[in-house]
Amino acid sequence: MAFHHPKPSYPFHVLLVPKKAVASLQELDPKDSTFLTELYSTVQSLVDEFHLAEGAYRLIVNGGEYQDFPLLHFHLISNVEGQRSNV
C-alpha cells in the first residue's frame, strides 16, 4: 500500500506499507522475491507518476519496535514537491 504521509517531513513524502505484517528486515523471508519485485515496481511507478526523477529522491527503510509505526515500512521522499502526470 502506498499513501501520502499524514504528517509529511518533506515536500513529497509517501509511505509504503507491505500488505503482510513484517516487524523488520530481519524477519523478511529471503525467498519472498515477489515482495521486493512489487516494492521496486511501486516505487518506480511513483517516481514516474510524480516526476521525481527530475530531482532527487530517497527510499528509506524503517522497521522495529522503536518506530512510530512498529512494522517494516518505507518512506519515499523528495525535497521537490512531486507533480502528477497529466497524461
Helices and strands as residue ranges (DSSP letters): E 2-4, E 12-16, G 25-27, H 33-49, G 52-54, E 58-62, E 73-78
